[in-house]
Structure formats: structure tokens, C-alpha cells
Amino acid sequence: MIEKLEYAKRLYSLKLRQPLPSFKRYIYDDLLNSSAKLTAIYGSRGVGKTTILMQIIKDSEFKESQKLYMYS
């Protein structure tokens, strides 16, 4: 299990290094300033779910050890 978590952490850090568009969707500020402990984003393929999530992760004030990105 530890190996899988370490692998996921490496993939996550690679994903964070990818360039993101400067354009922010209308819901960006609401998600970034949300006090919710858990947020789910769903929708069709290719609409920008991962992009907005990565923008929020990069711009949030949390430490890297406090961030968790999961998808299925």
C-alpha cells in the first residue's frame, strides 16, 4: 500500500509541473474559497474538470502534504 501511495505522489507532482491555461472558469473562485472539506467535480470528458482542479491545487494556501487529489 505504501508503494502505491508513493507512486501516486510522484504522478501527482508530475501533473502539477505541467503548464496550465491562464483562463479560469466561472466557478473557480467559488471552489477556491469554499470552506467545504470535500468537493466533487463531475461532468463529461474534456470539459476541464482536471484543469480547474489543478489550478485550485496550485493556487490554494495549503501545504503540499495537506493536499489530496483523487480521480476515477
Secondary structure, DSSP 8 states (H G I E B T S, - for coil): -HHHHHHHHHHHHHHHHS---S---TTHHHHHT---S------STTSSHHHHHHHHHHHSSS-GGG------
